[in-house]
Structures are given as C-alpha cells and as structure tokens.
Amino acid sequence: MNYFLGIDGGGSKTVCVIGDDKSILGTAEAGPSNVVRVGEAQAREAITAAIRQACAEAHIKPSQIARTCIGIAGGARPGTAQTVRRIVSEIVSGDIEVVGDMIIALEAAFGNGPGVVVVAGTGSIAYGRNAAGQTARAGGWGFAISDEGSAYWIGRAAISAVMRSCDQGESRALLTQLMTAWHIETPEQLILAANASPAPNFATLFPVVLSAADSADPLANHLLAQAGAELAKLAAIVITRLFRRGEDVQVAMAGGVFRNAAMVCQVFYNSLRLTYPGIKAHEAVVDPVKGALELARKGAGAGQDSAG
C-alpha cells in the first residue's frame, strides 16, 4: 500500500495529513513553519512534530511515505523550497514536492478545473487558473508591503486605528484589549512594541479584533469590513486577468481569517459581486492541506520527479 503526506505550512500553524490512495489515515497540527517568518530551526521543529504525530495516528513510520507535497508561503522561491525540502527529507522517505501555499489551496478548491481562490491567513494572496490553464496571482508580497486583509494586516491596522483615535481625543475599548493581549500597560509601550525591530507578529492581535467585533465594537467591525474589501480587490485583479467579462467564475476562500470572521466573508463576496455579478461562490472555506495530499497522490500517479 502507498502512503502519501500533505502539509500546509503556515505562519500561525502547520497542518499535516497522511493518507493512502483514497482515505485519510492521520492528521496533526503543530506551530508555525513559515521559514521566512520564524526561521529554519522553528520551522523544522513544527514540521517534524506534525509529521511524527500524523504518522503515529496513522500507525505508520515516516519511512513508509511514498511521496510528500508541502505547500508553504514562498514555496516557489528556490531558496525557500530547498530549505523546506531539506527539513522534510530528514524525516520522510520518497519524493518531496514543495509548492506555494496558493497552489495547494487551488487544488483543494477546484482540482484541475478553473477558478480563483483567495487565501487569508497570517498572510494573504489570490490565485487563479482559467479553462486554458493560464494562471495569475495578486498580493502575497510579504508583510511589509502587501498581505492585505490578512490576520497580520488586521492586527497592524487595529493598532494604527486606535492610535488615530487617541490623536483625536477619543477613548477606544479596543486599545485596552490590544494592550492586554501584548501584556502592555500604556499606549506609549504599545507604540514602542509596534515599531520594534524585528517587527512583532501583528497576527496575534487578530483574535482580539474578532472578540471585540463579537461584542459589537464599531472599530473592530470596521476593520473586518476593510479586510473583506481588500481581499475582494485581490480576487478582482486575478479575475480580470484570466476571465472574460461576464464569464461565470468559481471563487473560493481559504485560511483562518475567512474561517473565523463571518463579516470578512460577507463583505468579500458582496464587494466582489458588485463588479462581477456572475461569480459562483463556494460557501465552505476550503482546507488547503487536502489539496497538498491530493497533489502528492497525483504526483505519484504521474511518476513526477520532486519539484520546487
């Protein structure tokens, strides 16, 4: 029997799934494994833990895995792909394919078919493919200059918004909640922490914004609405590049921002439909790791060599 391994290596967590030709046999989660963000040592720790836990649940050894596909931010870059492949090869046997996280999300959503998927987790990106097989992307250029609508973007925008409120002499409950999350006692300390080098992980503030929105905080709800609108802009760029005006387009969502923030989903689709009334929305948020597993299976079936 052949065993296959799919990994979704994100900036907040690493998800691993093991299966045979048809079934899923074991799953596991560990910490973040975005090499660029957390470094090779932490990425190795998370990937290793996730693989070993999934193998234990599946009752197999890592050496029994025939082929692995791992999707990770920056996976298309040779340096990142080489590092990730080296980490995985220390644990498992067989061919190893490293691809961008948007590749496994597109596979999970549409298989070989056309469509556009928007990934909004710690970072964000839109990626699509048309019926002719042409592909296009938008966003995903890193925390400092891109990743609109992501958890990182929302957290950073939250601090910016509450400090603007302070400038205007307004009191914001969200300010206190953000300081509590970072174990900070004053706005001045928050400013220093937000401007520290290296930059803090603003994505850790996303749950704070979610909680405030659930409590009807107007600023938090505004931030989530902004995120949905920004993600719709990314999708629109890809749709415009790949599809004819008026053509039906399948659109799907992936990532923790969509999974946990209903308002982001609602604003995303409502904004997109204003420009593209014919989009066909997938209501369920797709699970990219299942796309990684399927690509591992397909690679073995096609007899592909490992690729970056």
Backbone torsions as a table, in degrees:
resi	resn	phi	psi	omega
1	MET	NA	138.7	177.3
2	ASN	-90.9	139.8	176.5
3	TYR	-118.3	139.5	-175.9
4	PHE	-126.6	149.6	-175.7
5	LEU	-125.1	127.7	174.1
6	GLY	-118.0	136.6	-178.5
7	ILE	-132.7	133.8	171.9
8	ASP	-112.4	103.9	-176.2
9	GLY	-97.0	102.2	-174.6
10	GLY	-105.3	178.4	179.3
11	GLY	-81.2	-12.8	177.9
12	SER	-113.8	-31.8	179.8
13	LYS	-156.7	164.3	176.7
14	THR	-118.0	125.3	179.7
15	VAL	-113.7	134.4	-175.6
16	CYS	-129.5	137.9	177.5
17	VAL	-138.2	137.1	178.8
18	ILE	-117.1	136.3	178.7
19	GLY	-147.4	168.6	170.5
20	ASP	-98.0	-153.6	-176.0
21	ASP	-64.4	-25.6	-174.1
22	LYS	-130.5	-28.2	-169.9
23	SER	-114.4	157.4	170.5
24	ILE	-93.6	128.5	-173.4
25	LEU	-108.8	-25.0	-177.7
26	GLY	-162.1	144.4	177.5
27	THR	-135.4	158.4	178.6
28	ALA	-161.3	156.8	174.7
29	GLU	-129.3	147.7	175.8
30	ALA	-143.9	-169.9	-176.6
31	GLY	-72.4	-174.2	-176.5
32	PRO	-67.0	149.7	179.7
33	SER	-136.7	21.5	172.7
34	ASN	-70.7	105.6	-172.3
35	VAL	-58.4	-41.8	-178.1
36	VAL	-63.2	-37.9	-174.5
37	ARG	-84.0	-44.7	-172.1
38	VAL	-106.0	-10.3	-179.6
39	GLY	90.6	162.2	-174.6
40	GLU	-66.3	-40.0	-176.2
41	ALA	-62.8	-46.9	-179.2
42	GLN	-70.0	-36.5	176.9
43	ALA	-62.8	-42.5	178.5
44	ARG	-61.0	-43.7	-179.8
45	GLU	-60.7	-44.6	-178.0
46	ALA	-69.1	-46.2	-178.7
47	ILE	-63.4	-44.1	179.4
48	THR	-60.9	-45.9	-178.8
49	ALA	-62.5	-43.8	-178.4
50	ALA	-64.7	-43.1	-179.7
51	ILE	-64.5	-46.0	-177.6
52	ARG	-64.7	-39.2	178.8
53	GLN	-67.0	-41.5	178.8
54	ALA	-66.1	-40.2	177.1
55	CYS	-62.6	-40.8	179.1
56	ALA	-62.2	-41.6	179.5
57	GLU	-67.8	-34.1	-179.5
58	ALA	-82.9	-8.9	-178.8
59	HIS	61.4	42.5	174.3
60	ILE	-132.6	168.2	175.9
61	LYS	-98.0	149.2	177.2
62	PRO	-55.6	-29.9	-179.8
63	SER	-68.4	-13.8	-179.9
64	GLN	-86.5	-7.2	-177.1
65	ILE	-74.9	125.6	-176.1
66	ALA	-82.8	-35.8	-176.9
67	ARG	-156.1	143.6	-179.0
68	THR	-126.7	139.9	168.5
69	CYS	-125.5	127.0	177.2
70	ILE	-121.9	126.3	174.8
71	GLY	-102.6	129.7	-174.9
72	ILE	-150.5	148.0	177.9
73	ALA	-59.1	130.7	-178.1
74	GLY	81.6	9.7	-176.9
75	GLY	-64.1	-19.3	178.1
76	ALA	-78.4	-14.5	179.4
77	ARG	-80.7	130.9	-176.4
78	PRO	-55.1	-42.4	-178.1
79	GLY	-64.0	-45.6	178.3
80	THR	-64.5	-45.3	-179.4
81	ALA	-61.1	-40.4	179.8
82	GLN	-64.3	-42.6	179.5
83	THR	-63.8	-46.5	-178.3
84	VAL	-65.8	-41.7	178.9
85	ARG	-62.2	-38.1	178.7
86	ARG	-64.7	-42.3	179.2
87	ILE	-61.6	-48.3	-177.0
88	VAL	-67.0	-36.8	-178.0
89	SER	-67.7	-17.8	176.4
90	GLU	-72.4	-15.1	-173.2
91	ILE	-114.8	-42.7	-172.0
92	VAL	-113.4	163.7	173.9
93	SER	-101.2	176.8	175.8
94	GLY	83.9	179.2	-179.6
95	ASP	-68.9	148.0	-179.7
96	ILE	-129.5	123.4	177.9
97	GLU	-112.2	129.6	177.7
98	VAL	-115.5	124.1	-178.7
99	VAL	-133.6	168.9	174.7
100	GLY	-67.3	153.6	-178.3
101	ASP	-63.5	-25.8	179.6
102	MET	-71.4	-25.2	179.6
103	ILE	-66.6	-45.7	-178.8
104	ILE	-71.7	-30.3	176.9
105	ALA	-67.3	-42.2	178.3
106	LEU	-63.6	-41.3	177.9
107	GLU	-62.2	-44.1	-179.6
108	ALA	-63.1	-34.8	-176.4
109	ALA	-81.4	-41.5	-167.9
110	PHE	-130.9	-3.2	-175.0
111	GLY	61.4	-127.7	178.6
112	ASN	-88.4	-0.8	-173.6
113	GLY	-83.7	174.1	-179.9
114	PRO	-80.2	157.3	177.3
115	GLY	157.0	175.0	179.0
116	VAL	-127.5	130.2	175.6
117	VAL	-118.6	137.5	175.7
118	VAL	-113.1	123.4	-179.5
119	VAL	-102.9	124.0	177.6
120	ALA	-133.3	94.4	175.6
121	GLY	-121.3	-127.3	172.9
122	THR	-59.9	-40.7	172.3
123	GLY	-114.1	-169.5	178.7
124	SER	-149.0	154.3	177.0
125	ILE	-165.4	150.3	170.4
126	ALA	-114.8	139.5	-177.1
127	TYR	-146.5	140.0	-178.1
128	GLY	-148.6	168.2	178.1
129	ARG	-145.3	137.5	177.1
130	ASN	-98.5	-178.1	-175.7
131	ALA	-65.5	-23.3	178.6
132	ALA	-83.2	-2.8	179.9
133	GLY	88.7	2.1	177.1
134	GLN	-73.9	143.5	-178.5
135	THR	-122.5	158.2	175.8
136	ALA	-154.1	155.3	178.6
137	ARG	-134.5	162.4	173.8
138	ALA	-148.3	136.6	180.0
139	GLY	79.3	-165.7	-180.0
140	GLY	74.3	28.2	-176.2
141	TRP	-98.0	16.6	174.5
142	GLY	106.8	157.6	-172.5
143	PHE	-61.9	-36.5	-172.7
144	ALA	-71.3	-30.9	-172.5
145	ILE	-125.9	-3.6	-172.2
146	SER	-150.2	-143.8	179.2
147	ASP	60.9	38.5	179.4
148	GLU	-58.0	138.2	177.5
149	GLY	79.2	-1.2	-178.8
150	SER	-78.7	172.7	176.2
151	ALA	-61.4	-39.3	177.5
152	TYR	-62.6	-46.9	-180.0
153	TRP	-60.9	-43.4	-179.9
154	ILE	-63.8	-43.8	179.9
155	GLY	-63.4	-43.9	178.9
156	ARG	-66.0	-41.4	179.3
157	ALA	-64.7	-31.9	179.0
158	ALA	-64.2	-45.1	178.4
159	ILE	-64.4	-43.0	178.8
160	SER	-58.8	-43.2	-177.0
161	ALA	-67.7	-41.8	-178.2
162	VAL	-71.1	-31.9	177.2
163	MET	-71.8	-32.7	174.3
164	ARG	-64.4	-38.7	176.8
165	SER	-61.9	-40.7	177.0
166	CYS	-61.9	-41.4	178.0
167	ASP	-58.9	-34.0	-177.5
168	GLN	-87.5	3.4	179.0
169	GLY	77.2	18.6	-179.3
170	GLU	-98.9	148.3	177.5
171	SER	-99.3	131.3	-178.7
172	ARG	-124.1	125.8	176.8
173	ALA	-62.3	-31.6	-179.1
174	LEU	-61.7	-31.7	178.5
175	LEU	-59.4	-47.3	179.6
176	THR	-62.0	-40.1	-179.1
177	GLN	-66.9	-38.2	177.7
178	LEU	-66.4	-41.9	178.7
179	MET	-63.8	-40.9	178.7
180	THR	-61.5	-41.3	-178.6
181	ALA	-62.3	-34.4	-180.0
182	TRP	-97.9	9.7	178.2
183	HIS	56.5	48.0	-177.6
184	ILE	-121.5	144.7	-172.2
185	GLU	-103.5	-21.2	-176.5
186	THR	-134.3	156.0	175.3
187	PRO	-59.1	-34.0	179.0
188	GLU	-62.5	-40.9	177.5
189	GLN	-66.8	-35.2	177.7
190	LEU	-63.7	-40.9	178.2
191	ILE	-61.9	-44.8	179.6
192	LEU	-63.0	-42.7	-179.4
193	ALA	-65.4	-41.0	-177.3
194	ALA	-68.4	-28.9	-178.7
195	ASN	-100.3	11.3	-178.7
196	ALA	-67.5	158.9	175.8
197	SER	-126.1	125.5	-0.9
198	PRO	-66.1	161.0	-176.2
199	ALA	-63.2	143.2	177.4
200	PRO	-70.0	168.5	178.3
201	ASN	-87.2	90.5	-178.7
202	PHE	-62.4	-20.9	-179.7
203	ALA	-62.1	-23.5	178.9
204	THR	-66.8	-14.1	179.6
205	LEU	-89.8	-8.2	179.4
206	PHE	-57.6	-45.4	177.6
207	PRO	-60.9	-30.3	177.8
208	VAL	-65.4	-44.5	178.7
209	VAL	-64.5	-40.6	177.1
210	LEU	-59.5	-47.6	-179.2
211	SER	-61.8	-42.3	179.3
212	ALA	-65.0	-39.1	178.3
213	ALA	-64.1	-39.2	177.4
214	ASP	-62.8	-24.9	178.2
215	SER	-94.3	16.5	176.0
216	ALA	66.7	29.7	174.6
217	ASP	-70.6	121.2	-175.0
218	PRO	-65.2	-35.7	179.9
219	LEU	-68.0	-42.9	178.8
220	ALA	-62.4	-42.5	178.4
221	ASN	-65.1	-36.1	176.8
222	HIS	-63.7	-41.4	179.6
223	LEU	-63.5	-41.8	179.2
224	LEU	-67.8	-36.9	176.5
225	ALA	-64.6	-40.4	176.2
226	GLN	-60.6	-41.5	179.3
227	ALA	-61.0	-44.9	178.6
228	GLY	-60.6	-41.1	179.6
229	ALA	-66.4	-39.6	178.9
230	GLU	-65.7	-40.2	179.6
231	LEU	-67.4	-34.3	175.8
232	ALA	-64.2	-36.2	177.5
233	LYS	-62.8	-40.7	178.1
234	LEU	-62.5	-45.2	179.2
235	ALA	-61.8	-40.9	-178.4
236	ALA	-62.4	-37.4	178.5
237	ILE	-61.0	-45.7	-178.8
238	VAL	-68.0	-42.1	178.9
239	ILE	-60.0	-45.1	-179.3
240	THR	-61.1	-36.9	-177.6
241	ARG	-75.8	-27.2	-170.1
242	LEU	-109.8	-23.7	-170.3
243	PHE	-125.3	150.7	178.1
244	ARG	-73.6	153.1	177.3
245	ARG	-59.8	128.7	-180.0
246	GLY	87.9	-8.0	179.5
247	GLU	-73.0	139.4	176.1
248	ASP	-66.6	133.0	-178.0
249	VAL	-130.1	127.3	174.2
250	GLN	-79.8	130.0	-178.7
251	VAL	-128.9	132.6	-179.3
252	ALA	-131.1	161.9	179.9
253	MET	-118.3	150.6	174.0
254	ALA	-147.1	153.4	174.9
255	GLY	108.2	160.0	-173.5
256	GLY	-66.9	-27.7	178.2
257	VAL	-64.7	-48.3	176.7
258	PHE	-64.8	-40.8	-175.2
259	ARG	-65.2	-31.6	-172.5
260	ASN	-107.3	-11.7	-175.4
261	ALA	-123.1	97.1	-178.5
262	ALA	-61.5	-34.3	-179.5
263	MET	-64.4	-39.2	178.3
264	VAL	-60.5	-44.8	178.7
265	CYS	-60.2	-46.5	-176.4
266	GLN	-63.4	-48.6	-179.2
267	VAL	-66.7	-37.2	178.5
268	PHE	-56.3	-53.9	-176.7
269	TYR	-72.3	-39.2	178.5
270	ASN	-62.2	-42.6	179.2
271	SER	-65.6	-41.7	-177.7
272	LEU	-67.4	-37.3	-178.5
273	ARG	-69.2	-23.1	176.7
274	LEU	-62.0	-34.9	179.5
275	THR	-94.9	-34.9	-177.0
276	TYR	-127.5	81.5	-177.0
277	PRO	-61.3	-21.2	-175.2
278	GLY	-89.4	7.5	-178.9
279	ILE	-66.6	145.9	176.7
280	LYS	-107.8	105.6	-172.3
281	ALA	-85.2	135.3	170.4
282	HIS	-87.7	117.4	-175.7
283	GLU	-70.0	-38.1	-177.5
284	ALA	-79.0	139.0	174.4
285	VAL	-75.8	125.7	-175.0
286	VAL	-76.0	157.5	-179.1
287	ASP	-107.2	100.8	-173.6
288	PRO	-58.1	-31.3	-176.5
289	VAL	-61.8	-28.3	176.6
290	LYS	-68.5	-30.9	173.9
291	GLY	-67.7	-37.6	177.2
292	ALA	-63.1	-42.5	178.6
293	LEU	-63.1	-43.0	-179.0
294	GLU	-65.5	-37.6	177.0
295	LEU	-66.5	-35.2	175.3
296	ALA	-63.0	-42.6	177.7
297	ARG	-64.1	-46.4	-178.9
298	LYS	-64.1	-39.6	179.0
299	GLY	-60.8	-40.5	178.3
300	ALA	-67.8	-39.5	-178.9
301	GLY	-68.0	-30.6	-179.2
302	ALA	-89.4	-7.1	-179.7
303	GLY	70.1	30.1	-178.7
304	GLN	-72.2	152.1	170.2
305	ASP	-82.5	161.6	176.2
306	SER	-63.9	145.4	-175.6
307	ALA	-142.0	161.4	178.0
308	GLY	-95.2	NA	NA
